[in-house]
């Protein structure tokens, strides 16, 4: 997901703006409004895209009271899968999610990606 392209699509008045402070302040405000936890009850992410997922670790010997944790997850159909070391195979119950930010521009143009 390219957040800048999405921002410009939703805010055509900033496209071609020469006042960098105006553009940047609007972009930051837009990002802050977008990069918030979204309940899976309100909306699911697009399928087949990795997102940051919030899930509950049930109480166990390491976390006796249980704990919420954020992990990279992948939605396939109606199930989320935990992504570890490039593999997304462990099913996981996610309560909230948020899109990942775009990679730095110097990396997104790399031929190795």
N, C-alpha and C positions, 0 to 999 in steps of 0.2 A: 504494500500500500504506500503510495507516495502522498504524504500528508500535504506537502506544498501544493501539489496539483489539485487535491481535493479542496484545500482552502481557497485557491484561486477560482475554482469552479463555483463554489458557494458564495464567493465575494468578488464578482467580476469588476467592481469599481476599483480594486487595488491593482489589477493587472496593468502593467506598464507604468505604475506609479513611480515617479522619480524621487519623491520624498521618502528616503529609506526609513526614517524614524516613524513616519505614518504607517508604512507597510509593515515594519517589524512590530510595532506596538499592536496593530490589529492582528497580526499572525500570532503573537504570544497570547493575546486575549482569547483568540479562537482555539489555540492549542489547550489552554487551561480549561476551557469549557468542554473540550473533546476528550481529554485524557483523564477521565474519571472512571471509577468502577461502575460497571453496568450489570445489573442483576440479570441472571439467566431467565428470570420470570418476566422481565420487561422486554428483553431482546437477546437473540443468539447472534454470535459472530457469523460471518460468511464461512461456509464449509471449506475445509482443506487449506486453512490459513492458520499459522501459529499465532497465538495470542498469549497474554499474561493472564493466568487463571488463579483465582483465590479458592482454596479448598480447606476443609477441616481435617486435621489429623486427629483421629479419635484418641482418647486417653490410652496410654500404654506405659511400659516401664521407662521410656525416655521422656515422655511428656505426660505425666500423670493427670494433668488437668485438661489435656487436649490443647491444640493450638491451631490457629489459622496460619497458612503459609501461601506464598505466591510462587508459582511455578510456570514454566513455559509449557503450554498445552496446545493440543490440536483437536479440532472438532471434525469428526468423521460421522456423517449421518446425524444421529441424535446423541452420540456419546463423545465425551472428552477423553483424550489420552494424554498421559504425562510424557513429556519429551525429555529423555536423558541421553546425553552423549550422541545426539543426532538421531536416535531412534524414538519413535512415538508409539509405544505398544501397551503401556500399562493403563487400563481404564481407571478413571478418577472422577469423583463427584465434585463438580465446580459450582460454587454459588454465585460468583461474580467474575467478570472478565474485563479486560481493556485491550485496545489495539496496541501493537508494538509501534514505537516510533520508526520513522524511516532511517536507514543507515546514513552515516555521514556522507555528504555528496562525493567526497574523494574516494569512498569505498564503493558507492553504488555504480560508478562508472567503470570499476575494475573488471577486466576480462575474466578474472578468476571466480566471479560470483555467479 
